[in-house]
């Protein structure tokens, strides 16, 4: 596995270009934080994270494809499909399809001289997770509802985008019974980035998640730092990779470390 990730890293970093991607005049897409800007894109991801605490090691590997279509200047629809392999010490590996989902996004960009301001938000709804076992992170028998809101600012080579998110489990009735307890959390992400050339951008993202029930759902909490880089090509899309490092003590952070490789292809729908 280490040799595979090393090969992919070398492959991505060897790709160079001198021209920017189609949406060079808009906001660059964050690598980990969910963007509130709207795009027309196809995105492929290969991700890995692990956690090792109290002699129990968790390993999560994921491959996913996400599509987004901007049907007006300010609105887009989004959906994704993925496959996850999860393992834990002394347990069998679990391989499942990710939840089917669909979302609607709004993002409006305002010009102010040489700067741009962004305001956006949306709602994403997730189906049950089929053929999956119950884990402390989530109940596969519940649906997920995830509204979010965010702001952005861009000036010269600097850009920052933020996301504020709330997620809750739910059932078909939309309310808990006396025997049910939905897991809920709040999350905030900040994605500063710097364009060091027309085709290369450096990201220094941060993301913090806080469970609504701080005792029962404490394993949902994390505070992660995501350094990363994206490289645009003239005709072959955008390649990127980013790392994940836990900021909180191991006992309080859901993830120790991780890595994500992504490929983006942006479509010009104007």
Secondary structure, DSSP 8 states (H G I E B T S, - for coil): -HHHHHHHHHHHHT---SS--TTTTS----SSS---S---EEEEEEEEEEEEETTEEEEEEEEEEEEEEE-SSSEEEEEEEEEEEEEETTS--EEEE---EEEEEEEEEEEETTEEEEEEEEEEEE---TT---BTTB-TTSEEEEEEEEEEEEETTEEEEEEEEEEEEE-TTSS--TT----EEEEEEEEEEEESSSSEEEEEEEEEEEESSTTTTGGG-EEEEEEEEEEE-SSS-EEEEEEEEE-S-GGG-S-SEEEEEEEEEE----
